[in-house]
Amino acid sequence: MVRRGIAFHARNGNSSGRAAVSFAYGNPGDVVLVGDWDGNGTLGVRRDAGGVPPNPGDAVNCPDFAMQEQAQEWFNRYHPYYGDVAGLDVDGDLIACETLS
């Protein structure tokens, strides 16, 4: 079986070739688990208790933060899911609001 994101592609055998079956399972960011919990091998997921945060959009600007560390924390929370939606990383180096001290 091959996993690409939440898409699974299974083939009965160890040779290369097209998948016999393809399906989606879980949400992006889930950790997929395989186990035998009831006598049959099945898939399960472990999901972050907080889940995916809602998209904040362009809700903040650098002057909204007292320190760069606060801006970076905000950026790190939302960037993995939505990119730089607030435009805090003007030069694309993954450091938010570099002009704040």
Helices and strands as residue ranges (DSSP letters): E 2-4, E 7-10, E 21-24, E 31-36, E 41-46, G 62-64, H 68-82
